[in-house]
Amino acid sequence: MMYLLSHILDRSAEQFSEREAFRCEGKRLTYGELLQQANGLAHTLIDLGVQRGDRVGIYLSKSLESAVAIYGIWKAGAAYVPVDPSAP
């Protein structure tokens, strides 16, 4: 059976929902919070017409929000394309 990184994160959220998943600039996000926010983004993307295999650009610096965005895009079945905020 093939596992995707999003499946591993889902399993971690089920087993360790209160454990810290990410920490950035003094903020933290648990696996449960990460899953909840990523699911919300995935549903929004799907409602907006994003389909499996689509590419979604991310124009964010490294942050908790970028981690949620990547996970949410994966959960929607799409791929993310990072756009460097410092690029012209």
PyMOL Python script that loads the backbone (N, CA, C, O; Angstrom):
from pymol import cmd

cmd.read_pdbstr("""\
ATOM      1  N   MET A   1       0.838  -1.177   0.000  1.00  0.00           N
ATOM      2  CA  MET A   1       0.000   0.000   0.000  1.00  0.00           C
ATOM      3  C   MET A   1       0.884   1.241   0.000  1.00  0.00           C
ATOM      4  O   MET A   1       1.878   1.304   0.723  1.00  0.00           O
ATOM      5  N   MET A   2       0.518   2.218  -0.810  1.00  0.00           N
ATOM      6  CA  MET A   2       1.284   3.450  -0.906  1.00  0.00           C
ATOM      7  C   MET A   2       0.770   4.465   0.119  1.00  0.00           C
ATOM      8  O   MET A   2      -0.430   4.720   0.216  1.00  0.00           O
ATOM      9  N   TYR A   3       1.705   5.033   0.876  1.00  0.00           N
ATOM     10  CA  TYR A   3       1.352   6.062   1.841  1.00  0.00           C
ATOM     11  C   TYR A   3       1.898   7.397   1.371  1.00  0.00           C
ATOM     12  O   TYR A   3       3.030   7.487   0.898  1.00  0.00           O
ATOM     13  N   LEU A   4       1.093   8.418   1.504  1.00  0.00           N
ATOM     14  CA  LEU A   4       1.527   9.768   1.211  1.00  0.00           C
ATOM     15  C   LEU A   4       1.878  10.455   2.527  1.00  0.00           C
ATOM     16  O   LEU A   4       1.432  10.028   3.592  1.00  0.00           O
ATOM     17  N   LEU A   5       2.663  11.501   2.455  1.00  0.00           N
ATOM     18  CA  LEU A   5       3.028  12.226   3.664  1.00  0.00           C
ATOM     19  C   LEU A   5       1.785  12.727   4.393  1.00  0.00           C
ATOM     20  O   LEU A   5       1.757  12.748   5.623  1.00  0.00           O
ATOM     21  N   SER A   6       0.765  13.128   3.653  1.00  0.00           N
ATOM     22  CA  SER A   6      -0.473  13.588   4.301  1.00  0.00           C
ATOM     23  C   SER A   6      -1.127  12.471   5.108  1.00  0.00           C
ATOM     24  O   SER A   6      -1.745  12.742   6.138  1.00  0.00           O
ATOM     25  N   HIS A   7      -1.006  11.221   4.663  1.00  0.00           N
ATOM     26  CA  HIS A   7      -1.558  10.092   5.421  1.00  0.00           C
ATOM     27  C   HIS A   7      -0.799   9.899   6.735  1.00  0.00           C
ATOM     28  O   HIS A   7      -1.397   9.592   7.767  1.00  0.00           O
ATOM     29  N   ILE A   8       0.500  10.078   6.687  1.00  0.00           N
ATOM     30  CA  ILE A   8       1.307   9.945   7.903  1.00  0.00           C
ATOM     31  C   ILE A   8       0.937  11.050   8.894  1.00  0.00           C
ATOM     32  O   ILE A   8       0.827  10.798  10.094  1.00  0.00           O
ATOM     33  N   LEU A   9       0.746  12.260   8.398  1.00  0.00           N
ATOM     34  CA  LEU A   9       0.334  13.362   9.275  1.00  0.00           C
ATOM     35  C   LEU A   9      -1.061  13.113   9.844  1.00  0.00           C
ATOM     36  O   LEU A   9      -1.316  13.408  11.011  1.00  0.00           O
ATOM     37  N   ASP A  10      -1.966  12.571   9.024  1.00  0.00           N
ATOM     38  CA  ASP A  10      -3.307  12.235   9.521  1.00  0.00           C
ATOM     39  C   ASP A  10      -3.210  11.239  10.673  1.00  0.00           C
ATOM     40  O   ASP A  10      -3.858  11.410  11.706  1.00  0.00           O
ATOM     41  N   ARG A  11      -2.409  10.212  10.492  1.00  0.00           N
ATOM     42  CA  ARG A  11      -2.255   9.188  11.527  1.00  0.00           C
ATOM     43  C   ARG A  11      -1.644   9.790  12.795  1.00  0.00           C
ATOM     44  O   ARG A  11      -2.066   9.463  13.904  1.00  0.00           O
ATOM     45  N   SER A  12      -0.660  10.663  12.633  1.00  0.00           N
ATOM     46  CA  SER A  12      -0.053  11.318  13.791  1.00  0.00           C
ATOM     47  C   SER A  12      -1.072  12.169  14.534  1.00  0.00           C
ATOM     48  O   SER A  12      -1.079  12.209  15.764  1.00  0.00           O
ATOM     49  N   ALA A  13      -1.930  12.850  13.784  1.00  0.00           N
ATOM     50  CA  ALA A  13      -2.963  13.687  14.407  1.00  0.00           C
ATOM     51  C   ALA A  13      -3.957  12.839  15.184  1.00  0.00           C
ATOM     52  O   ALA A  13      -4.438  13.258  16.237  1.00  0.00           O
ATOM     53  N   GLU A  14      -4.273  11.646  14.677  1.00  0.00           N
ATOM     54  CA  GLU A  14      -5.188  10.749  15.384  1.00  0.00           C
ATOM     55  C   GLU A  14      -4.560  10.221  16.672  1.00  0.00           C
ATOM     56  O   GLU A  14      -5.221  10.141  17.707  1.00  0.00           O
ATOM     57  N   GLN A  15      -3.284   9.863  16.597  1.00  0.00           N
ATOM     58  CA  GLN A  15      -2.625   9.230  17.739  1.00  0.00           C
ATOM     59  C   GLN A  15      -2.073  10.228  18.758  1.00  0.00           C
ATOM     60  O   GLN A  15      -2.049   9.948  19.957  1.00  0.00           O
ATOM     61  N   PHE A  16      -1.632  11.389  18.279  1.00  0.00           N
ATOM     62  CA  PHE A  16      -0.936  12.341  19.143  1.00  0.00           C
ATOM     63  C   PHE A  16      -1.488  13.755  18.980  1.00  0.00           C
ATOM     64  O   PHE A  16      -0.718  14.698  18.799  1.00  0.00           O
ATOM     65  N   SER A  17      -2.786  13.912  19.040  1.00  0.00           N
ATOM     66  CA  SER A  17      -3.418  15.197  18.707  1.00  0.00           C
ATOM     67  C   SER A  17      -2.925  16.366  19.555  1.00  0.00           C
ATOM     68  O   SER A  17      -2.936  17.506  19.090  1.00  0.00           O
ATOM     69  N   GLU A  18      -2.503  16.114  20.767  1.00  0.00           N
ATOM     70  CA  GLU A  18      -2.068  17.203  21.648  1.00  0.00           C
ATOM     71  C   GLU A  18      -0.566  17.481  21.583  1.00  0.00           C
ATOM     72  O   GLU A  18      -0.084  18.441  22.184  1.00  0.00           O
ATOM     73  N   ARG A  19       0.162  16.655  20.866  1.00  0.00           N
ATOM     74  CA  ARG A  19       1.604  16.871  20.746  1.00  0.00           C
ATOM     75  C   ARG A  19       1.907  17.979  19.748  1.00  0.00           C
ATOM     76  O   ARG A  19       1.154  18.212  18.802  1.00  0.00           O
ATOM     77  N   GLU A  20       3.006  18.643  19.978  1.00  0.00           N
ATOM     78  CA  GLU A  20       3.421  19.736  19.106  1.00  0.00           C
ATOM     79  C   GLU A  20       3.880  19.190  17.752  1.00  0.00           C
ATOM     80  O   GLU A  20       4.725  18.297  17.680  1.00  0.00           O
ATOM     81  N   ALA A  21       3.312  19.739  16.695  1.00  0.00           N
ATOM     82  CA  ALA A  21       3.688  19.337  15.338  1.00  0.00           C
ATOM     83  C   ALA A  21       4.697  20.318  14.741  1.00  0.00           C
ATOM     84  O   ALA A  21       5.662  19.911  14.094  1.00  0.00           O
ATOM     85  N   PHE A  22       4.466  21.609  14.964  1.00  0.00           N
ATOM     86  CA  PHE A  22       5.333  22.653  14.419  1.00  0.00           C
ATOM     87  C   PHE A  22       5.516  23.759  15.440  1.00  0.00           C
ATOM     88  O   PHE A  22       4.642  24.034  16.262  1.00  0.00           O
ATOM     89  N   ARG A  23       6.691  24.387  15.359  1.00  0.00           N
ATOM     90  CA  ARG A  23       6.979  25.563  16.167  1.00  0.00           C
ATOM     91  C   ARG A  23       7.717  26.542  15.268  1.00  0.00           C
ATOM     92  O   ARG A  23       8.655  26.163  14.567  1.00  0.00           O
ATOM     93  N   CYS A  24       7.297  27.790  15.288  1.00  0.00           N
ATOM     94  CA  CYS A  24       7.931  28.799  14.439  1.00  0.00           C
ATOM     95  C   CYS A  24       7.725  30.169  15.072  1.00  0.00           C
ATOM     96  O   CYS A  24       6.601  30.557  15.391  1.00  0.00           O
ATOM     97  N   GLU A  25       8.816  30.891  15.249  1.00  0.00           N
ATOM     98  CA  GLU A  25       8.786  32.250  15.781  1.00  0.00           C
ATOM     99  C   GLU A  25       7.974  32.362  17.064  1.00  0.00           C
ATOM    100  O   GLU A  25       7.180  33.289  17.224  1.00  0.00           O
ATOM    101  N   GLY A  26       8.174  31.423  17.971  1.00  0.00           N
ATOM    102  CA  GLY A  26       7.505  31.461  19.262  1.00  0.00           C
ATOM    103  C   GLY A  26       6.075  30.953  19.274  1.00  0.00           C
ATOM    104  O   GLY A  26       5.460  30.898  20.339  1.00  0.00           O
ATOM    105  N   LYS A  27       5.527  30.581  18.133  1.00  0.00           N
ATOM    106  CA  LYS A  27       4.183  30.028  18.058  1.00  0.00           C
ATOM    107  C   LYS A  27       4.289  28.524  17.879  1.00  0.00           C
ATOM    108  O   LYS A  27       5.292  28.015  17.380  1.00  0.00           O
ATOM    109  N   ARG A  28       3.234  27.814  18.295  1.00  0.00           N
ATOM    110  CA  ARG A  28       3.223  26.361  18.142  1.00  0.00           C
ATOM    111  C   ARG A  28       1.870  25.908  17.620  1.00  0.00           C
ATOM    112  O   ARG A  28       0.860  26.601  17.744  1.00  0.00           O
ATOM    113  N   LEU A  29       1.890  24.740  17.041  1.00  0.00           N
ATOM    114  CA  LEU A  29       0.684  24.138  16.487  1.00  0.00           C
ATOM    115  C   LEU A  29       0.722  22.658  16.815  1.00  0.00           C
ATOM    116  O   LEU A  29       1.708  21.983  16.519  1.00  0.00           O
ATOM    117  N   THR A  30      -0.342  22.141  17.424  1.00  0.00           N
ATOM    118  CA  THR A  30      -0.398  20.706  17.719  1.00  0.00           C
ATOM    119  C   THR A  30      -0.838  19.957  16.466  1.00  0.00           C
ATOM    120  O   THR A  30      -1.316  20.558  15.504  1.00  0.00           O
ATOM    121  N   TYR A  31      -0.670  18.638  16.493  1.00  0.00           N
ATOM    122  CA  TYR A  31      -1.122  17.829  15.363  1.00  0.00           C
ATOM    123  C   TYR A  31      -2.633  17.973  15.160  1.00  0.00           C
ATOM    124  O   TYR A  31      -3.103  18.027  14.024  1.00  0.00           O
ATOM    125  N   GLY A  32      -3.385  18.036  16.247  1.00  0.00           N
ATOM    126  CA  GLY A  32      -4.833  18.199  16.140  1.00  0.00           C
ATOM    127  C   GLY A  32      -5.214  19.520  15.507  1.00  0.00           C
ATOM    128  O   GLY A  32      -6.098  19.566  14.651  1.00  0.00           O
ATOM    129  N   GLU A  33      -4.552  20.605  15.920  1.00  0.00           N
ATOM    130  CA  GLU A  33      -4.817  21.923  15.340  1.00  0.00           C
ATOM    131  C   GLU A  33      -4.414  21.955  13.865  1.00  0.00           C
ATOM    132  O   GLU A  33      -5.122  22.514  13.027  1.00  0.00           O
ATOM    133  N   LEU A  34      -3.276  21.352  13.568  1.00  0.00           N
ATOM    134  CA  LEU A  34      -2.810  21.287  12.183  1.00  0.00           C
ATOM    135  C   LEU A  34      -3.824  20.567  11.309  1.00  0.00           C
ATOM    136  O   LEU A  34      -4.156  21.038  10.221  1.00  0.00           O
ATOM    137  N   LEU A  35      -4.317  19.428  11.780  1.00  0.00           N
ATOM    138  CA  LEU A  35      -5.299  18.661  11.022  1.00  0.00           C
ATOM    139  C   LEU A  35      -6.578  19.463  10.813  1.00  0.00           C
ATOM    140  O   LEU A  35      -7.113  19.501   9.705  1.00  0.00           O
ATOM    141  N   GLN A  36      -7.068  20.098  11.863  1.00  0.00           N
ATOM    142  CA  GLN A  36      -8.309  20.870  11.769  1.00  0.00           C
ATOM    143  C   GLN A  36      -8.170  22.022  10.761  1.00  0.00           C
ATOM    144  O   GLN A  36      -9.052  22.230   9.929  1.00  0.00           O
ATOM    145  N   GLN A  37      -7.073  22.760  10.838  1.00  0.00           N
ATOM    146  CA  GLN A  37      -6.881  23.883   9.926  1.00  0.00           C
ATOM    147  C   GLN A  37      -6.656  23.417   8.489  1.00  0.00           C
ATOM    148  O   GLN A  37      -7.167  24.026   7.548  1.00  0.00           O
ATOM    149  N   ALA A  38      -5.894  22.338   8.321  1.00  0.00           N
ATOM    150  CA  ALA A  38      -5.636  21.814   6.976  1.00  0.00           C
ATOM    151  C   ALA A  38      -6.918  21.278   6.350  1.00  0.00           C
ATOM    152  O   ALA A  38      -7.142  21.466   5.154  1.00  0.00           O
ATOM    153  N   ASN A  39      -7.761  20.612   7.136  1.00  0.00           N
ATOM    154  CA  ASN A  39      -9.040  20.122   6.617  1.00  0.00           C
ATOM    155  C   ASN A  39      -9.915  21.287   6.167  1.00  0.00           C
ATOM    156  O   ASN A  39     -10.565  21.214   5.124  1.00  0.00           O
ATOM    157  N   GLY A  40      -9.931  22.353   6.950  1.00  0.00           N
ATOM    158  CA  GLY A  40     -10.711  23.528   6.570  1.00  0.00           C
ATOM    159  C   GLY A  40     -10.236  24.113   5.253  1.00  0.00           C
ATOM    160  O   GLY A  40     -11.046  24.449   4.389  1.00  0.00           O
ATOM    161  N   LEU A  41      -8.919  24.235   5.097  1.00  0.00           N
ATOM    162  CA  LEU A  41      -8.373  24.757   3.848  1.00  0.00           C
ATOM    163  C   LEU A  41      -8.676  23.813   2.693  1.00  0.00           C
ATOM    164  O   LEU A  41      -9.041  24.267   1.609  1.00  0.00           O
ATOM    165  N   ALA A  42      -8.530  22.513   2.905  1.00  0.00           N
ATOM    166  CA  ALA A  42      -8.799  21.534   1.841  1.00  0.00           C
ATOM    167  C   ALA A  42     -10.244  21.653   1.362  1.00  0.00           C
ATOM    168  O   ALA A  42     -10.503  21.641   0.158  1.00  0.00           O
ATOM    169  N   HIS A  43     -11.178  21.766   2.292  1.00  0.00           N
ATOM    170  CA  HIS A  43     -12.591  21.895   1.905  1.00  0.00           C
ATOM    171  C   HIS A  43     -12.827  23.194   1.141  1.00  0.00           C
ATOM    172  O   HIS A  43     -13.589  23.210   0.174  1.00  0.00           O
ATOM    173  N   THR A  44     -12.195  24.267   1.556  1.00  0.00           N
ATOM    174  CA  THR A  44     -12.326  25.543   0.849  1.00  0.00           C
ATOM    175  C   THR A  44     -11.783  25.432  -0.568  1.00  0.00           C
ATOM    176  O   THR A  44     -12.417  25.892  -1.518  1.00  0.00           O
ATOM    177  N   LEU A  45     -10.613  24.824  -0.709  1.00  0.00           N
ATOM    178  CA  LEU A  45     -10.017  24.663  -2.043  1.00  0.00           C
ATOM    179  C   LEU A  45     -10.910  23.821  -2.947  1.00  0.00           C
ATOM    180  O   LEU A  45     -11.109  24.155  -4.115  1.00  0.00           O
ATOM    181  N   ILE A  46     -11.445  22.735  -2.411  1.00  0.00           N
ATOM    182  CA  ILE A  46     -12.328  21.869  -3.202  1.00  0.00           C
ATOM    183  C   ILE A  46     -13.590  22.631  -3.601  1.00  0.00           C
ATOM    184  O   ILE A  46     -14.055  22.515  -4.735  1.00  0.00           O
ATOM    185  N   ASP A  47     -14.145  23.408  -2.669  1.00  0.00           N
ATOM    186  CA  ASP A  47     -15.333  24.219  -2.978  1.00  0.00           C
ATOM    187  C   ASP A  47     -15.043  25.254  -4.060  1.00  0.00           C
ATOM    188  O   ASP A  47     -15.936  25.639  -4.814  1.00  0.00           O
ATOM    189  N   LEU A  48     -13.781  25.706  -4.134  1.00  0.00           N
ATOM    190  CA  LEU A  48     -13.383  26.682  -5.156  1.00  0.00           C
ATOM    191  C   LEU A  48     -13.027  26.021  -6.492  1.00  0.00           C
ATOM    192  O   LEU A  48     -12.686  26.708  -7.455  1.00  0.00           O
ATOM    193  N   GLY A  49     -13.105  24.692  -6.548  1.00  0.00           N
ATOM    194  CA  GLY A  49     -12.883  23.993  -7.811  1.00  0.00           C
ATOM    195  C   GLY A  49     -11.534  23.321  -7.969  1.00  0.00           C
ATOM    196  O   GLY A  49     -11.243  22.781  -9.036  1.00  0.00           O
ATOM    197  N   VAL A  50     -10.702  23.336  -6.939  1.00  0.00           N
ATOM    198  CA  VAL A  50      -9.415  22.647  -7.021  1.00  0.00           C
ATOM    199  C   VAL A  50      -9.678  21.149  -7.069  1.00  0.00           C
ATOM    200  O   VAL A  50     -10.446  20.608  -6.273  1.00  0.00           O
ATOM    201  N   GLN A  51      -9.018  20.487  -8.025  1.00  0.00           N
ATOM    202  CA  GLN A  51      -9.214  19.050  -8.213  1.00  0.00           C
ATOM    203  C   GLN A  51      -7.892  18.315  -8.067  1.00  0.00           C
ATOM    204  O   GLN A  51      -6.816  18.912  -8.088  1.00  0.00           O
ATOM    205  N   ARG A  52      -8.005  16.995  -7.919  1.00  0.00           N
ATOM    206  CA  ARG A  52      -6.825  16.139  -7.791  1.00  0.00           C
ATOM    207  C   ARG A  52      -5.877  16.399  -8.962  1.00  0.00           C
ATOM    208  O   ARG A  52      -6.285  16.388 -10.124  1.00  0.00           O
ATOM    209  N   GLY A  53      -4.609  16.633  -8.634  1.00  0.00           N
ATOM    210  CA  GLY A  53      -3.599  16.876  -9.665  1.00  0.00           C
ATOM    211  C   GLY A  53      -3.400  18.338 -10.015  1.00  0.00           C
ATOM    212  O   GLY A  53      -2.432  18.674 -10.696  1.00  0.00           O
ATOM    213  N   ASP A  54      -4.289  19.219  -9.568  1.00  0.00           N
ATOM    214  CA  ASP A  54      -4.107  20.649  -9.823  1.00  0.00           C
ATOM    215  C   ASP A  54      -2.894  21.148  -9.048  1.00  0.00           C
ATOM    216  O   ASP A  54      -2.447  20.515  -8.092  1.00  0.00           O
ATOM    217  N   ARG A  55      -2.376  22.284  -9.471  1.00  0.00           N
ATOM    218  CA  ARG A  55      -1.278  22.926  -8.760  1.00  0.00           C
ATOM    219  C   ARG A  55      -1.786  24.210  -8.135  1.00  0.00           C
ATOM    220  O   ARG A  55      -2.520  24.976  -8.760  1.00  0.00           O
ATOM    221  N   VAL A  56      -1.385  24.432  -6.895  1.00  0.00           N
ATOM    222  CA  VAL A  56      -1.800  25.619  -6.156  1.00  0.00           C
ATOM    223  C   VAL A  56      -0.541  26.337  -5.692  1.00  0.00           C
ATOM    224  O   VAL A  56       0.313  25.742  -5.036  1.00  0.00           O
ATOM    225  N   GLY A  57      -0.426  27.618  -6.034  1.00  0.00           N
ATOM    226  CA  GLY A  57       0.734  28.405  -5.633  1.00  0.00           C
ATOM    227  C   GLY A  57       0.633  28.847  -4.188  1.00  0.00           C
ATOM    228  O   GLY A  57      -0.452  29.148  -3.691  1.00  0.00           O
ATOM    229  N   ILE A  58       1.777  28.884  -3.518  1.00  0.00           N
ATOM    230  CA  ILE A  58       1.862  29.376  -2.139  1.00  0.00           C
ATOM    231  C   ILE A  58       2.858  30.529  -2.132  1.00  0.00           C
ATOM    232  O   ILE A  58       4.033  30.360  -2.458  1.00  0.00           O
ATOM    233  N   TYR A  59       2.367  31.695  -1.757  1.00  0.00           N
ATOM    234  CA  TYR A  59       3.207  32.882  -1.671  1.00  0.00           C
ATOM    235  C   TYR A  59       3.294  33.284  -0.204  1.00  0.00           C
ATOM    236  O   TYR A  59       2.700  34.277   0.216  1.00  0.00           O
ATOM    237  N   LEU A  60       4.041  32.502   0.569  1.00  0.00           N
ATOM    238  CA  LEU A  60       4.189  32.724   2.000  1.00  0.00           C
ATOM    239  C   LEU A  60       5.640  32.491   2.409  1.00  0.00           C
ATOM    240  O   LEU A  60       6.343  31.668   1.823  1.00  0.00           O
ATOM    241  N   SER A  61       6.066  33.225   3.417  1.00  0.00           N
ATOM    242  CA  SER A  61       7.357  32.946   4.027  1.00  0.00           C
ATOM    243  C   SER A  61       7.193  31.714   4.913  1.00  0.00           C
ATOM    244  O   SER A  61       6.071  31.286   5.183  1.00  0.00           O
ATOM    245  N   LYS A  62       8.294  31.153   5.359  1.00  0.00           N
ATOM    246  CA  LYS A  62       8.230  30.002   6.263  1.00  0.00           C
ATOM    247  C   LYS A  62       7.490  30.421   7.523  1.00  0.00           C
ATOM    248  O   LYS A  62       7.874  31.380   8.193  1.00  0.00           O
ATOM    249  N   SER A  63       6.429  29.696   7.836  1.00  0.00           N
ATOM    250  CA  SER A  63       5.591  30.023   8.983  1.00  0.00           C
ATOM    251  C   SER A  63       4.679  28.848   9.278  1.00  0.00           C
ATOM    252  O   SER A  63       4.649  27.871   8.530  1.00  0.00           O
ATOM    253  N   LEU A  64       3.932  28.948  10.375  1.00  0.00           N
ATOM    254  CA  LEU A  64       2.935  27.920  10.667  1.00  0.00           C
ATOM    255  C   LEU A  64       1.879  27.895   9.566  1.00  0.00           C
ATOM    256  O   LEU A  64       1.384  26.829   9.198  1.00  0.00           O
ATOM    257  N   GLU A  65       1.539  29.059   9.047  1.00  0.00           N
ATOM    258  CA  GLU A  65       0.527  29.139   7.998  1.00  0.00           C
ATOM    259  C   GLU A  65       0.972  28.424   6.723  1.00  0.00           C
ATOM    260  O   GLU A  65       0.153  27.823   6.028  1.00  0.00           O
ATOM    261  N   SER A  66       2.263  28.489   6.418  1.00  0.00           N
ATOM    262  CA  SER A  66       2.733  27.791   5.215  1.00  0.00           C
ATOM    263  C   SER A  66       2.649  26.276   5.411  1.00  0.00           C
ATOM    264  O   SER A  66       2.349  25.548   4.464  1.00  0.00           O
ATOM    265  N   ALA A  67       2.909  25.795   6.625  1.00  0.00           N
ATOM    266  CA  ALA A  67       2.772  24.357   6.899  1.00  0.00           C
ATOM    267  C   ALA A  67       1.321  23.921   6.742  1.00  0.00           C
ATOM    268  O   ALA A  67       1.048  22.872   6.160  1.00  0.00           O
ATOM    269  N   VAL A  68       0.389  24.721   7.259  1.00  0.00           N
ATOM    270  CA  VAL A  68      -1.041  24.419   7.119  1.00  0.00           C
ATOM    271  C   VAL A  68      -1.426  24.447   5.646  1.00  0.00           C
ATOM    272  O   VAL A  68      -2.178  23.588   5.183  1.00  0.00           O
ATOM    273  N   ALA A  69      -0.913  25.434   4.902  1.00  0.00           N
ATOM    274  CA  ALA A  69      -1.248  25.553   3.483  1.00  0.00           C
ATOM    275  C   ALA A  69      -0.782  24.325   2.694  1.00  0.00           C
ATOM    276  O   ALA A  69      -1.537  23.785   1.886  1.00  0.00           O
ATOM    277  N   ILE A  70       0.440  23.890   2.923  1.00  0.00           N
ATOM    278  CA  ILE A  70       0.967  22.727   2.211  1.00  0.00           C
ATOM    279  C   ILE A  70       0.140  21.486   2.521  1.00  0.00           C
ATOM    280  O   ILE A  70      -0.252  20.754   1.612  1.00  0.00           O
ATOM    281  N   TYR A  71      -0.122  21.252   3.787  1.00  0.00           N
ATOM    282  CA  TYR A  71      -0.898  20.084   4.221  1.00  0.00           C
ATOM    283  C   TYR A  71      -2.316  20.152   3.658  1.00  0.00           C
ATOM    284  O   TYR A  71      -2.840  19.146   3.180  1.00  0.00           O
ATOM    285  N   GLY A  72      -2.933  21.314   3.708  1.00  0.00           N
ATOM    286  CA  GLY A  72      -4.292  21.477   3.182  1.00  0.00           C
ATOM    287  C   GLY A  72      -4.371  21.240   1.678  1.00  0.00           C
ATOM    288  O   GLY A  72      -5.328  20.644   1.183  1.00  0.00           O
ATOM    289  N   ILE A  73      -3.376  21.702   0.971  1.00  0.00           N
ATOM    290  CA  ILE A  73      -3.332  21.491  -0.482  1.00  0.00           C
ATOM    291  C   ILE A  73      -3.186  20.001  -0.782  1.00  0.00           C
ATOM    292  O   ILE A  73      -3.862  19.474  -1.665  1.00  0.00           O
ATOM    293  N   TRP A  74      -2.306  19.325  -0.050  1.00  0.00           N
ATOM    294  CA  TRP A  74      -2.162  17.871  -0.227  1.00  0.00           C
ATOM    295  C   TRP A  74      -3.477  17.161   0.059  1.00  0.00           C
ATOM    296  O   TRP A  74      -3.869  16.259  -0.681  1.00  0.00           O
ATOM    297  N   LYS A  75      -4.162  17.562   1.129  1.00  0.00           N
ATOM    298  CA  LYS A  75      -5.414  16.896   1.496  1.00  0.00           C
ATOM    299  C   LYS A  75      -6.493  17.128   0.440  1.00  0.00           C
ATOM    300  O   LYS A  75      -7.412  16.319   0.311  1.00  0.00           O
ATOM    301  N   ALA A  76      -6.394  18.216  -0.311  1.00  0.00           N
ATOM    302  CA  ALA A  76      -7.340  18.476  -1.400  1.00  0.00           C
ATOM    303  C   ALA A  76      -6.975  17.665  -2.648  1.00  0.00           C
ATOM    304  O   ALA A  76      -7.721  17.663  -3.627  1.00  0.00           O
ATOM    305  N   GLY A  77      -5.828  16.976  -2.613  1.00  0.00           N
ATOM    306  CA  GLY A  77      -5.400  16.158  -3.743  1.00  0.00           C
ATOM    307  C   GLY A  77      -4.555  16.908  -4.746  1.00  0.00           C
ATOM    308  O   GLY A  77      -4.236  16.384  -5.814  1.00  0.00           O
ATOM    309  N   ALA A  78      -4.192  18.124  -4.411  1.00  0.00           N
ATOM    310  CA  ALA A  78      -3.421  18.956  -5.332  1.00  0.00           C
ATOM    311  C   ALA A  78      -1.945  18.968  -4.940  1.00  0.00           C
ATOM    312  O   ALA A  78      -1.546  18.395  -3.926  1.00  0.00           O
ATOM    313  N   ALA A  79      -1.162  19.625  -5.755  1.00  0.00           N
ATOM    314  CA  ALA A  79       0.263  19.809  -5.471  1.00  0.00           C
ATOM    315  C   ALA A  79       0.494  21.288  -5.226  1.00  0.00           C
ATOM    316  O   ALA A  79      -0.183  22.134  -5.809  1.00  0.00           O
ATOM    317  N   TYR A  80       1.453  21.599  -4.363  1.00  0.00           N
ATOM    318  CA  TYR A  80       1.743  23.004  -4.108  1.00  0.00           C
ATOM    319  C   TYR A  80       2.943  23.432  -4.907  1.00  0.00           C
ATOM    320  O   TYR A  80       3.846  22.640  -5.178  1.00  0.00           O
ATOM    321  N   VAL A  81       2.946  24.703  -5.284  1.00  0.00           N
ATOM    322  CA  VAL A  81       4.054  25.309  -6.001  1.00  0.00           C
ATOM    323  C   VAL A  81       4.508  26.498  -5.169  1.00  0.00           C
ATOM    324  O   VAL A  81       3.785  27.489  -5.065  1.00  0.00           O
ATOM    325  N   PRO A  82       5.704  26.415  -4.569  1.00  0.00           N
ATOM    326  CA  PRO A  82       6.164  27.537  -3.760  1.00  0.00           C
ATOM    327  C   PRO A  82       6.565  28.715  -4.641  1.00  0.00           C
ATOM    328  O   PRO A  82       7.242  28.556  -5.657  1.00  0.00           O
ATOM    329  N   VAL A  83       6.137  29.877  -4.230  1.00  0.00           N
ATOM    330  CA  VAL A  83       6.526  31.117  -4.903  1.00  0.00           C
ATOM    331  C   VAL A  83       7.348  31.905  -3.895  1.00  0.00           C
ATOM    332  O   VAL A  83       6.864  32.201  -2.803  1.00  0.00           O
ATOM    333  N   ASP A  84       8.571  32.245  -4.239  1.00  0.00           N
ATOM    334  CA  ASP A  84       9.477  32.919  -3.313  1.00  0.00           C
ATOM    335  C   ASP A  84       9.050  34.372  -3.125  1.00  0.00           C
ATOM    336  O   ASP A  84       9.076  35.149  -4.079  1.00  0.00           O
ATOM    337  N   PRO A  85       8.649  34.757  -1.886  1.00  0.00           N
ATOM    338  CA  PRO A  85       8.232  36.142  -1.642  1.00  0.00           C
ATOM    339  C   PRO A  85       9.335  37.161  -1.882  1.00  0.00           C
ATOM    340  O   PRO A  85       9.052  38.336  -2.116  1.00  0.00           O
ATOM    341  N   SER A  86      10.596  36.722  -1.826  1.00  0.00           N
ATOM    342  CA  SER A  86      11.698  37.680  -2.051  1.00  0.00           C
ATOM    343  C   SER A  86      12.077  37.805  -3.524  1.00  0.00           C
ATOM    344  O   SER A  86      12.923  38.626  -3.880  1.00  0.00           O
ATOM    345  N   ALA A  87      11.460  37.001  -4.375  1.00  0.00           N
ATOM    346  CA  ALA A  87      11.765  37.076  -5.811  1.00  0.00           C
ATOM    347  C   ALA A  87      11.013  38.262  -6.440  1.00  0.00           C
ATOM    348  O   ALA A  87       9.924  38.616  -5.989  1.00  0.00           O
ATOM    349  N   PRO A  88      11.584  38.857  -7.456  1.00  0.00           N
ATOM    350  CA  PRO A  88      10.875  39.985  -8.108  1.00  0.00           C
ATOM    351  C   PRO A  88       9.648  39.542  -8.870  1.00  0.00           C
ATOM    352  O   PRO A  88       8.957  40.371  -9.463  1.00  0.00           O
TER     353      PRO A  88
END
""", "prot")
cmd.dss("prot")
cmd.show_as("cartoon", "prot")
cmd.util.cbc("prot")
cmd.orient("prot")
